[in-house]
Every structure is written in C-alpha cells, then in structure tokens.
Amino acid sequence: TSQPVKRESAMRLTLMGKDPESNPTGSPTVYRTDRGSWLVQGWVVTDSEALSQMNIPDGETAVEIPDRIVQFFKK
C-alpha cells in the first residue's frame, strides 16, 4: 500500500480557479502547489459501483469534478 509522502515544509497553494456555476461554496476548486503538483477540491465519490472499479490505496481518495473546471489546469 502506498503512503502519503511526508514533507517538512508547508505547502504553498495558488488558487487557479473555482467552478463559476457552483454556488454558494464555489466547489470544485483547483489549486497549483509550489511542489509541481495540483490539489483539487471536489465532491466526495460515494457511488459504490464507481468506487469498485477503482483501485484506491490507503491514504488516497477520489473526488469528482465537472468538465468545466478542467480549463483551470491549462493556465
């Protein structure tokens, strides 16, 4: 099983964009990190059929985002 990588310094985030059609929370949201990675805030996947098709190791999860939020990865 994979474990999250432990880092010593605090991760810095840059807000790339929020879903303009999701109110009032503005979720999903996309962030770029100073570690050359992305953080995606989205809806927790609870669909057992969908989850059964994935191999999600301990320490990981799945979130769902709509197509309209993908534009923020291109910035």
TATA-V607891 format. One record per helix or strand. SS is the DSSP state (H for helix, E for strand). FROM is the first residue (numbers start at 1). TO is the last residue. Records with the same first field share a line. If there is no record, write none. Layout:
# TATA-V607891
SS: FROM-TO + FROM-TO
This chain:
# TATA-V607891
E: 13-18 + 29-33 + 38-41 + 43-44 + 63-64
H: 48-52 + 67-74
